[in-house]
Amino acid sequence: MRIEEREGIRDIFSIFHDGGIATANLQGENLLLEIDIQYLAERVKPSYKGFKVILYGFRDVEFSTWPSDLKSAPEKITDILSIFEPELEVLEANLKTNKIEVVCNQHSSEYDFCGGELSFIVDSAEVKDESGKSYSIEELDIICKGYWEEWASKSE
């Protein structure tokens, strides 16, 4: 079940707020991301830890870093292996001109940046759980809203 609208692809990353991009593998013109987001995955099945996101027609990628040293200039990284070497934590996503922009944190002190903006062009996307079942953006939104409504009721 492919998600083709740019707004829907953006929303995948906003729904996966606080999820960590554990692995990224380029397969031709497609990028396969494994996103660790246990709090949502376990709502599908208690033993699940995350989801796979396949970005079809993935291109024009750039990661603009947030330097840890505030006096340093941001670095623009375009090599996919280098971008995903540290685990990036998803904060939110936006639409910027013709690109998707994913705002990320990065917590490892091995790198000289603490996060940044990952921007790219993509034709479509697909989200699958650990069993391979595909999800529409509407189904993901229901899972996400259910979690946050339950969380809010526990906080009261």
Secondary structure as GFF3:
##gff-version 3
##sequence-region A 1 156
A	DSSP	alpha_helix	6	15	.	.	.	ID=ss1
A	DSSP	beta_strand	20	27	.	.	.	ID=ss2
A	DSSP	beta_strand	30	36	.	.	.	ID=ss3
A	DSSP	alpha_helix	38	44	.	.	.	ID=ss4
A	DSSP	beta_strand	50	56	.	.	.	ID=ss5
A	DSSP	beta_strand	59	67	.	.	.	ID=ss6
A	DSSP	beta_strand	76	77	.	.	.	ID=ss7
A	DSSP	alpha_helix	80	83	.	.	.	ID=ss8
A	DSSP	beta_strand	88	96	.	.	.	ID=ss9
A	DSSP	beta_strand	99	105	.	.	.	ID=ss10
A	DSSP	beta_strand	113	121	.	.	.	ID=ss11
A	DSSP	beta_strand	124	128	.	.	.	ID=ss12
A	DSSP	beta_strand	134	135	.	.	.	ID=ss13
A	DSSP	alpha_helix	137	155	.	.	.	ID=ss14
###
